[in-house]
Amino acid sequence: MTARDQTGRDQTKTLFLLFQLGADRYALAADSVGEVLPLVTIKALPGSPPAVAGLIDYRGSPVPVIDLNILALGQPARRRLSTRILLTRLEADAERPRWLGLIVEQATGTTRRPISDFAPSDVGNDAAPYLGSVAPDPDGMIQWIDPTRLLSAEIRDMLFREPRGEAA
């Protein structure tokens, strides 16, 4: 049974990880994040789009990493103690999960709140389909990011191409 308020809205609280892009606050639902990693060494991928930071080794497997600051703001994330790599699950395939690392700044907080706190912004942005609903907060608005909508089709195909065999 879900908890509902007087208006009938679902009041079940969801955990969100908070971070910043520039001066603005954003959130990812914690259930889409597998792990929060320190900013580890990233292997560059020459010729890749600017937002593609490269690859990291995660438990013996290569995982592509996107600098969310470059994707959203056109400038790289600052290398600070609070800059992290959020390992996000793009697909729920238990046999072969697809992971994507997101470099974000100020990844130091969480909030637990009902999903119903988030309302559509009513501002369309075809260039940033990953930007979702917004929620008021005493420290400023928080915008929900949908990691499954971060990558364009061409970047997704580049990063998650099926292996064709080993190079000689």
Secondary structure, 3 states (H helix, E strand, C coil): CCCECCCCCECCEEEEEEEEECCEEEEEEHHHEEEEEECCCCECCCCCCCCEEEEEEECCEEEEEEEHHHHHHCCCCCCCCCCEEEEEEEECCCCCCEEEEEEEEEEEEEEEEEHHHCECCCCCCCCCCCEEEEECCCCCCEEEECHHHCCCHHHHHHHCCCCCCCCC
